[in-house]
Every structure is written in C-alpha cells, then in structure tokens.
Amino acid sequence: MGINYQIANIIAYFLSVLFAYVTNKLWVFNSHTTTWKAFWLEMASFFIFRAASWIFDQGTMTIGISLMHQNPMWTKVLATVIVIVLNYFFSKFIIFRKKEKFKR
C-alpha cells in the first residue's frame, strides 16, 4: 500500500486489538454496557491491558533472545502462551468481570 512498515504495523495492531475487543465483548464475555461512559471505560481498559501484555511480550523477547541467547522461536512460543493466559485473566477478572448486583 506504500505505507511505512512501522506505521502499517501500528495500524494493524490497533485494528487487531479493536477486533479482539468487539469479539470478546459480544461473544466471549457477553458484556453489555448501559452507558457511553461505561462503554468507553471498558474499551480503554481493554486497550491498556493489551498494551501491557504487548510490553510484556516485547520484554520477554528482548530478555530471552538478546540477553539470554535463547532460541528465538521457542522464546516467542513461550511469550505468546504467557500473553494469551494474561489476556484471558485480564479480560475475565478485570475488564469484563460481572458486576454483582446488590440484593435487598
């Protein structure tokens, strides 16, 4: 498309996280926000936690490959497995957690 690869990668990452948010919200965790404020807070927290897991992934790759001289493929596999687990826990227990309603 004639776009700098770094800009293209940022756009691709943003779109993939947006797609992940929609699919997780609607089909995985069946989340229903009742106000625009709740919607934007939920989406922002999703993006923030995905950014945190991306930083963890990058850190794992840097430490594993550059500092510990491990096999790049196995380092990426390990990092990916950990990131998948982290993303699930972030989503289930923080971002899309079910709010308990007060019973009277």
N, C-alpha and C positions, 0 to 999 in steps of 0.2 A: 504494500500500500504506500510505500515511500515515506514511512514514518520512522524516526529514530527508534532503534530497538528498545532502548530504555523507556521511552515514552510509551511505546506499544506494550511493553511488559507491565507498566503501571496501569494502563487502561485495561489490559487483560485481567490483571489481579483484581482491580476494582469490580469489573463485571462478574468475575467468578465468585467473589465474596457476596455481591448483590444477589446473584442467582442462588447461592447457598443459603442466604438469609431467607429468601422467599420460600424455597423448598422446605427448609427447616421450620419456618413459621407455620406454613399451611399444612404440610403433610407429616412431618416427623413429630413435632411437638404440639400441633393443633392449637396454636396460640391465637387468641382473639383479643386485641386491644380495643378499648372502648372510647379512647380519646386520641386526638392527634398527638398530644404531648406524650402519652404512653407509647404510641407507635414510634415516635422519633427517639425516645429514650431507649426503647428496646433495640431499634436498629443501630443506634450509636454504640450501645454496649456490645452488640454483635460485632461491629467493625473494630472496636477497641480490642476485644478479646481475640479476634482473628489476627489483628496486627501484633498482639503479644505472642501468639503462637508462631507467627512468621519470624519474629525476632528470635524466639527460642530455636526455631528450625535453623536460621542463619548461624546462630551461636554454636549450635551442635555441630553443624557442618565445619565451621571455622576451627573449633577446638579439635574435632575428630580428625579432620584431614590435615590442616596446616600445622597444628601443634603436636598432635599425637601420631601423625603419619599413618592413619588407618586407611583401609580400602575405601575409596570414595562411594562406591555403590552400596556397600554394607552400612556405611555411615549414614547415607541418605535413607536407606530402608529403616534403620533404627530410628532416625529422626522423624520420619514420616509416621511410623507406628505410634510413637510417643505423641506427636502432634494430633493425630486422629483421636487418641484417647483424651488428650487435653481438651480438644474442641468439643467432644461429646460431653465431658463433665462441665465445662464452662456453659454450654448450651442448656443442659438438663438441670443443673443445680443453681445457676445464676441468671442467665439471660431469659430462659423460657420457663422458669420454675412456676409451679402452680401456686397462686396466692390463696392461702386458706381464708375462707370467709368466716366471719365471726358468727357463732350460733347463739341465739338467745332463747 
